[in-house]
């Protein structure tokens, strides 16, 4: 139950040389500035380390309870909130968005206006997009749509209007594309439950699990890390308005956004928290939220889309591993994982009973560089049951 998760001891566990070596190498090569890495095996914390700097310029060392901007690690927290609200009868998966947001009616390029469902928002099959995955002059950028990472002071109502003004990228349910869907879902949850999204996440997720450091605001700024962008010869601190290339597009960041009370609570990217807090969520998938684990381990897209390459689908909490063979991963089928653009990665492999929370303050290395892959592989060498060709 929630209390047992809250009392879960997080003492320094046994030494894990392979994981330490990965972290040390990344710091030495200036791939990351700082990191907090937590691993769980069989319900126990088996690895925990804070390394590098929370603020390099001020020589502030990383601490294990450091706070990070979560970016897309917000998504599973909002998804769990949505699923719990469904249990309470506030809304259903098949509800249309228009039932709750009558003015949100984006059209297809031919002018027709299809229904979008809550299920499609949760699975990113709603026809929506992100500006940073489009070309620099793409429709979301031209419309000024925020990703929830940028544009401090923008209201949710205004961002919804901008999203609805852009033609859908595809007919809802026919494809998969990472998107602002969770921001739209946040507005749906507010309308359905009659409360602000931060209050709902606190009531249904953070408070029951004892996630005291997690929310849409930061109370103790001294614990918030400085966030950095990868650069040569070393990562550089993010400015008030930072930008970096993300595939064909440009990702924009405003790390001070969370301190602007006028900024809307982004259901896709707006929260901050600590590694121990997020591990409480993953630990709960073995206990009081075990029903959600079985829901989360199923590819829900229905499109055959590969979200993180061959072998991966997408469920309600993140990417779902269907076939490990083409992925060169030690993870087992049904593993759920995702990350966050500020430099984060997490997974839960239920078959091996192994979970990882890796938070860095370095974009994009900590999310999609070699670091999360190398930490994962080292973790399985130390603690995983499964061994195979991936170790070669």
C-alpha positions as CSV (number, residue, x, y, z in Angstrom):
1,X,0.0,0.0,0.0
2,X,1.0,3.7,-0.2
3,X,2.4,3.6,3.3
4,X,4.7,0.8,2.5
5,X,6.1,2.6,-0.5
6,X,6.6,5.7,1.6
7,X,8.5,3.8,4.2
8,X,10.7,1.9,1.7
9,X,14.3,2.4,2.9
10,X,16.5,4.2,0.4
11,X,19.8,3.5,2.1
12,X,23.0,3.4,0.1
13,X,22.9,-0.1,-1.4
14,X,25.7,-2.4,-2.6
15,X,28.4,-1.2,-4.8
16,X,27.9,-1.8,-8.6
17,X,31.1,-1.3,-10.4
18,X,29.8,-1.5,-13.9
19,X,27.3,1.2,-13.4
20,X,29.8,3.4,-11.5
21,X,32.2,3.1,-14.5
22,X,29.6,4.2,-16.9
23,X,28.8,7.3,-14.9
24,X,32.4,8.1,-14.2
25,X,33.3,7.8,-17.9
26,X,30.4,10.1,-19.0
27,X,31.5,12.7,-16.5
28,X,35.1,12.5,-17.5
29,X,34.3,12.8,-21.2
30,X,32.0,15.8,-20.3
31,X,29.0,14.1,-21.9
32,X,26.9,14.9,-18.8
33,X,27.4,17.5,-16.0
34,X,25.6,15.6,-13.2
35,X,23.3,12.7,-12.5
36,X,21.3,10.8,-10.0
37,X,20.8,7.2,-10.8
38,X,18.5,4.8,-8.8
39,X,17.9,1.1,-9.5
40,X,15.3,-1.2,-8.0
41,X,15.5,-5.0,-8.0
42,X,12.8,-7.1,-6.4
43,X,11.3,-4.2,-4.6
44,X,14.6,-3.1,-3.0
45,X,16.9,-0.2,-4.0
46,X,20.1,-1.9,-5.2
47,X,21.9,1.1,-6.6
48,X,21.8,4.8,-5.8
49,X,24.3,7.4,-6.7
50,X,24.6,11.2,-7.1
51,X,27.5,12.2,-9.2
52,X,29.0,15.3,-10.9
53,X,27.6,18.8,-10.3
54,X,24.1,20.2,-9.8
55,X,25.6,23.6,-10.7
56,X,29.0,23.3,-12.3
57,X,29.8,27.0,-12.4
58,X,29.1,27.4,-8.7
59,X,30.8,24.1,-7.9
60,X,27.7,22.7,-6.2
61,X,27.9,18.9,-6.1
62,X,24.9,16.8,-7.1
63,X,22.8,15.5,-4.2
64,X,20.6,12.4,-4.2
65,X,17.4,14.4,-3.5
66,X,18.2,17.1,-6.2
67,X,15.2,18.4,-8.1
68,X,15.0,18.2,-11.9
69,X,12.6,19.6,-14.4
70,X,10.9,16.4,-15.5
71,X,9.8,17.4,-19.1
72,X,8.1,14.2,-20.5
73,X,8.5,12.3,-17.3
74,X,5.4,14.3,-16.5
75,X,3.4,12.2,-18.9
76,X,3.1,8.9,-16.9
77,X,2.1,10.9,-13.8
78,X,-0.7,12.5,-15.7
79,X,-1.7,9.2,-17.3
80,X,-2.0,7.5,-13.9
81,X,-4.1,10.4,-12.8
82,X,-6.4,10.0,-15.8
83,X,-6.8,6.2,-15.2
84,X,-7.6,6.8,-11.6
85,X,-10.2,9.4,-12.5
86,X,-11.8,6.8,-14.9
87,X,-12.1,4.4,-12.0
88,X,-14.0,7.1,-10.1
89,X,-16.4,7.5,-13.0
90,X,-15.3,11.1,-14.0
91,X,-14.6,10.1,-17.6
92,X,-14.0,7.1,-19.9
93,X,-11.5,6.1,-22.5
94,X,-14.0,6.3,-25.3
95,X,-15.1,9.8,-24.4
96,X,-14.5,12.3,-27.1
97,X,-12.5,15.4,-26.3
98,X,-15.4,17.6,-27.6
99,X,-17.6,16.2,-24.8
100,X,-15.3,18.1,-22.3
101,X,-13.8,20.8,-24.5
102,X,-16.5,21.8,-27.0
103,X,-14.3,24.5,-28.6
104,X,-11.4,22.1,-29.3
105,X,-12.3,20.8,-32.8
106,X,-9.1,20.5,-35.0
107,X,-9.9,19.5,-38.6
108,X,-8.2,17.3,-41.1
109,X,-6.6,19.0,-44.2
110,X,-9.8,18.3,-46.1
111,X,-11.8,20.4,-43.6
112,X,-13.6,17.5,-42.0
113,X,-13.7,17.4,-38.2
114,X,-13.2,13.9,-36.7
115,X,-13.7,12.9,-33.1
116,X,-10.7,12.5,-30.9
117,X,-11.0,10.2,-27.9
118,X,-9.3,10.1,-24.5
119,X,-7.7,6.8,-25.5
120,X,-6.1,8.5,-28.5
121,X,-4.7,11.3,-26.4
122,X,-3.1,8.8,-24.0
123,X,-1.5,6.8,-26.8
124,X,-0.5,9.8,-29.1
125,X,-2.7,8.5,-31.9
126,X,-4.9,11.7,-32.0
127,X,-3.5,13.3,-35.1
128,X,-1.5,16.0,-33.1
129,X,2.2,16.8,-33.2
130,X,5.0,18.7,-31.5
131,X,6.8,21.7,-33.0
132,X,10.2,20.2,-32.3
133,X,9.6,17.1,-34.4
134,X,8.6,19.3,-37.4
135,X,10.8,21.3,-39.7
136,X,11.7,24.8,-38.4
137,X,8.9,26.3,-40.5
138,X,6.4,23.6,-39.7
139,X,2.7,24.3,-38.9
140,X,3.0,24.1,-35.1
141,X,6.0,26.5,-35.1
142,X,4.1,28.9,-37.4
143,X,1.0,28.8,-35.1
144,X,3.1,29.4,-32.0
145,X,2.1,26.1,-30.3
146,X,4.0,25.5,-27.1
147,X,5.4,22.1,-26.2
148,X,5.0,22.9,-22.5
149,X,8.7,23.4,-22.2
150,X,8.8,27.0,-23.6
151,X,6.8,30.2,-23.7
152,X,6.5,31.2,-20.1
153,X,3.2,33.0,-19.3
154,X,1.2,31.3,-22.1
155,X,-2.3,30.2,-20.9
156,X,-3.7,26.8,-21.6
157,X,-6.7,28.3,-23.3
158,X,-4.5,30.1,-25.8
159,X,-2.3,27.1,-26.5
160,X,-5.4,24.9,-27.1
161,X,-6.7,27.5,-29.5
162,X,-3.4,27.4,-31.4
163,X,-3.4,23.6,-31.5
164,X,-6.9,23.5,-32.8
165,X,-6.1,25.9,-35.5
166,X,-3.6,23.6,-37.1
167,X,-4.8,20.8,-39.4
168,X,-4.4,17.3,-37.9
169,X,-1.4,15.4,-39.2
170,X,-3.5,12.3,-39.8
171,X,-6.9,10.8,-39.1
172,X,-7.1,10.0,-35.3
173,X,-6.4,6.4,-34.7
174,X,-4.7,5.7,-38.0
175,X,-1.0,6.5,-37.0
176,X,1.3,7.3,-34.1
177,X,3.1,10.6,-33.5
178,X,4.6,12.0,-30.4
179,X,2.6,15.1,-29.5
180,X,1.0,17.7,-27.2
181,X,-1.8,15.2,-26.6
182,X,-1.1,15.1,-22.9
183,X,-1.5,18.8,-22.6
184,X,-4.9,18.5,-24.2
185,X,-5.6,15.6,-21.9
186,X,-4.8,17.8,-18.9
187,X,-7.5,20.2,-20.0
188,X,-9.9,17.3,-20.4
189,X,-9.2,16.1,-16.8
190,X,-9.7,19.6,-15.4
191,X,-13.1,19.8,-17.2
192,X,-14.2,16.3,-16.1
193,X,-13.2,16.5,-12.5
194,X,-13.7,20.2,-11.9
195,X,-10.2,20.8,-10.4
196,X,-6.9,22.1,-11.7
197,X,-4.5,19.6,-13.0
198,X,-1.9,20.1,-10.3
199,X,-4.5,19.4,-7.6
200,X,-5.6,16.2,-9.4
201,X,-2.1,14.8,-9.8
202,X,-1.4,15.6,-6.1
203,X,-4.7,13.9,-5.0
204,X,-4.5,10.8,-7.1
205,X,-0.7,10.1,-7.5
206,X,1.7,12.3,-5.6
207,X,0.1,12.3,-2.1
208,X,-0.9,8.6,-2.0
209,X,2.7,7.6,-3.0
210,X,4.5,10.1,-0.7
211,X,6.0,12.0,-3.6
212,X,6.6,15.1,-1.6
213,X,9.0,16.7,-4.0
214,X,7.0,16.3,-7.2
215,X,4.6,18.8,-8.6
216,X,4.0,21.7,-11.1
217,X,6.0,24.1,-8.9
218,X,9.4,24.1,-7.1
219,X,9.2,25.2,-3.5
220,X,12.9,25.0,-2.7
221,X,14.8,26.5,-5.6
222,X,18.1,25.7,-4.0
223,X,17.6,22.1,-4.7
224,X,16.8,22.6,-8.4
225,X,19.7,21.7,-10.6
226,X,21.1,23.9,-13.4
227,X,20.2,22.4,-16.7
228,X,22.7,22.2,-19.5
229,X,22.7,21.6,-23.3
230,X,25.2,19.3,-24.9
231,X,28.0,21.2,-26.6
232,X,31.7,21.0,-27.4
233,X,34.0,20.8,-25.6
234,X,31.5,20.7,-22.7
235,X,27.8,21.2,-22.1
236,X,26.7,24.8,-21.7
237,X,24.2,26.2,-19.2
238,X,20.7,26.8,-20.6
239,X,19.8,30.4,-20.9
240,X,16.4,31.8,-20.0
241,X,15.3,30.8,-23.5
242,X,17.4,28.0,-24.9
243,X,17.2,26.2,-28.2
244,X,18.9,23.2,-29.7
245,X,18.4,21.0,-32.8
246,X,16.1,18.0,-32.3
247,X,16.1,15.9,-35.5
248,X,14.7,18.0,-38.3
249,X,13.3,20.6,-35.8
250,X,14.4,22.9,-33.0
251,X,13.6,22.2,-29.4
252,X,13.1,25.3,-27.3
253,X,13.5,25.4,-23.5
254,X,12.6,28.0,-20.9
255,X,13.9,26.4,-17.6
256,X,12.5,29.3,-15.5
257,X,9.0,28.6,-16.9
258,X,8.1,26.6,-13.8
259,X,8.5,29.7,-11.6
260,X,6.0,31.7,-13.8
261,X,2.6,31.4,-12.2
262,X,0.9,32.4,-15.4
263,X,2.3,29.5,-17.3
264,X,-0.2,26.7,-17.9
265,X,0.4,23.4,-16.1
266,X,1.6,21.3,-19.0
267,X,0.3,17.7,-18.8
268,X,3.1,16.6,-21.1
269,X,6.1,18.5,-19.7
270,X,5.3,20.8,-16.8
271,X,6.4,19.0,-13.6
272,X,9.6,18.8,-11.6
273,X,10.7,16.3,-9.0
274,X,13.4,14.0,-7.7
275,X,14.7,10.5,-8.6
276,X,13.5,8.9,-5.3
277,X,10.1,10.3,-5.9
278,X,9.8,8.9,-9.4
279,X,11.1,5.6,-8.2
280,X,8.1,5.5,-5.8
281,X,5.9,5.5,-8.8
282,X,7.7,2.6,-10.3
283,X,7.8,0.7,-7.0
284,X,4.0,1.2,-6.8
285,X,3.6,-0.8,-10.0
286,X,4.6,-3.8,-7.9
287,X,2.1,-3.0,-5.2
288,X,-0.9,-0.7,-4.9
289,X,-0.8,0.3,-8.6
290,X,-0.1,-3.2,-9.9
291,X,-3.4,-3.1,-11.8
292,X,-1.9,-0.3,-13.9
293,X,1.2,-2.3,-14.7
294,X,-0.8,-4.9,-16.6
295,X,-2.6,-2.1,-18.4
296,X,0.7,-0.3,-19.2
297,X,2.5,-3.4,-20.6
298,X,0.3,-3.6,-23.7
299,X,0.9,-1.8,-26.9
300,X,-2.3,0.3,-27.2
301,X,-1.6,2.1,-30.5
302,X,-3.3,-0.4,-32.8
303,X,-1.2,1.1,-35.6
304,X,1.9,-1.1,-35.8
305,X,3.9,2.1,-35.2
306,X,7.4,1.8,-33.9
307,X,8.0,4.6,-31.4
308,X,11.6,3.9,-30.4
309,X,12.6,1.7,-33.3
310,X,11.7,-1.8,-34.3
311,X,10.2,-3.9,-31.5
312,X,8.7,-1.1,-29.6
313,X,5.0,0.0,-29.3
314,X,3.3,2.5,-27.0
315,X,1.0,2.1,-24.0
316,X,-0.7,4.3,-21.5
317,X,2.5,5.1,-19.5
318,X,5.2,5.0,-22.2
319,X,6.9,2.9,-24.8
320,X,6.3,-0.9,-24.5
321,X,8.8,-3.5,-25.7
322,X,7.2,-6.2,-27.8
323,X,10.1,-8.0,-29.4
324,X,13.7,-7.6,-27.9
325,X,15.4,-9.3,-30.8
326,X,15.8,-6.2,-33.1
327,X,16.4,-3.8,-30.3
328,X,19.7,-5.2,-28.9
329,X,18.4,-4.7,-25.4
330,X,18.6,-7.0,-22.4
331,X,15.1,-5.9,-21.4
332,X,12.2,-8.4,-21.5
333,X,8.9,-8.1,-23.5
334,X,6.5,-5.9,-21.7
335,X,9.2,-3.5,-20.4
336,X,7.8,0.0,-20.1
337,X,10.1,3.0,-20.5
338,X,10.3,6.6,-21.5
339,X,12.4,9.7,-20.7
340,X,12.5,13.5,-20.5
341,X,14.1,16.1,-22.7
342,X,16.0,17.7,-19.9
343,X,18.2,14.5,-19.8
344,X,16.2,11.7,-18.2
345,X,15.4,8.0,-18.7
346,X,13.4,5.4,-16.8
347,X,12.2,1.8,-17.3
348,X,10.4,-1.0,-15.5
349,X,11.1,-4.6,-16.6
350,X,8.5,-6.6,-14.7
351,X,9.8,-10.0,-15.9
352,X,13.2,-9.3,-14.4
353,X,11.7,-7.1,-11.6
354,X,14.2,-4.4,-12.4
355,X,13.6,-0.7,-12.6
356,X,15.8,2.3,-13.4
357,X,15.4,6.0,-12.8
358,X,18.3,8.0,-14.4
359,X,18.0,11.8,-14.1
360,X,20.8,14.0,-15.5
361,X,20.9,17.8,-16.0
362,X,22.2,17.4,-19.6
363,X,20.1,17.6,-22.7
364,X,19.9,15.4,-24.8
365,X,22.7,13.0,-23.7
366,X,20.8,11.9,-20.6
367,X,17.7,11.0,-22.6
368,X,18.8,9.7,-26.0
369,X,22.6,9.6,-26.0
370,X,24.8,6.7,-25.2
371,X,24.5,7.3,-21.4
372,X,21.0,5.7,-20.8
373,X,21.9,2.8,-23.0
374,X,25.2,2.2,-21.2
375,X,23.7,2.5,-17.8
376,X,21.0,0.1,-18.7
377,X,23.4,-2.5,-20.0
378,X,25.7,-2.2,-17.0
379,X,22.7,-2.5,-14.7
380,X,21.7,-5.8,-16.3
381,X,25.2,-7.1,-16.0
382,X,25.1,-6.4,-12.3
383,X,21.6,-7.3,-11.4
384,X,19.6,-8.8,-14.3
385,X,18.8,-12.4,-14.6
386,X,18.9,-12.4,-18.4
387,X,22.2,-12.6,-20.2
388,X,22.8,-13.0,-23.9
389,X,24.3,-11.6,-27.1
390,X,23.7,-8.0,-26.0
391,X,26.7,-8.3,-23.6
392,X,29.1,-9.0,-26.4
